[in-house]
Amino acid sequence: MHDILTSIILGIVEGLSEFLPISSTAHLLVTENLLGLDDSWEAFTVVIQLGAVLAVVAIYFQTFWKALIGLPSSAEARCFALGIVIALLPSVIAGLALKKFLDRVLLNPAMAMPFIAACWIIGGIVILALERIAPKPRWFKGDKLPLLKAFQIGCCQILSIIPGVSRSGATILGGEMLGVERRAATLFTFYLSVPTMMGATLLELKGAHLSHGQGLDIAIGFAVSFAVAWMVIRQFLNIVARYGLSPFGWYRIAAGIALAAWLMI
């Protein structure tokens, strides 16, 4: 029963935090630390990310399917697909180059927790500051961005390799600063998340070890992650369009201060 409850908690944390600009990696690491989980849960937290990925695929299935079947005949479909590939490349290269260093940081709680607290606070301040000075948008369709803009947003995604820096926050805020309308940047972030998260998850799984008795726990965490991510994605566009990213900036600052205070106890 304890493992089932833990699976539900981790699934909720993953589903809630994956697409919000608050860093799912950081939230999962902090939650694991608070729950006192051992290394046997490492693979579990990697696998349940696929539940969140599946939520994006399910919600935007028509967009992906239309692009896929249109590749042979539609220049628009090819441009969309090429934009995703181009945006993906910077983080792939950076991730492969920095993986060993990042693993050393993430696997050492003494280093990871203070680092996450600092990143949450600094990231929150950055969000609040940049939201105020973002230029007037010039591009308004997330599935029809120029290839240069797609590449530039992909370069922003490199920042998310740092624990505590949100992938969605980096790409949405980066898109805004590049003149992409906030809603369009959010949509592009959702599209880009599918190959990014699938690739990162498969890479992590290569060195992970799944316990034989974790099948039910993984299924529960996967399902909870999918369901929660589905609800978050459905609401996030409206929240971003209405309030921007500032509420999440304040949340990050509060969470960072709370984590820092807890570490000093």
Secondary structure, DSSP 8 states (H G I E B T S, - for coil): -HHHHHHHHHHHHHHHHTTTTT-HHHHHHHHHHHHT--GGGHHHHHHTHHHHHHHHHHHTHHHHHHHHHHTTT-HHHHHHHHHHHHHHHHHHHHHHHHHHHHHHHHT-HHHHHHHHHHHHHHHHHHHHHHHHH-----B--TTS--HHHHHHHHHHHGGGGSTT--HHHHHHHHHHHTTB-HHHHHHHHHHHHHHHHHHHHHHHHHT----GGGHHHHHHHHHHHHHHHHHHHHHHHHHHHHHTTHHHHHHHHHHHHHHHHHHH-
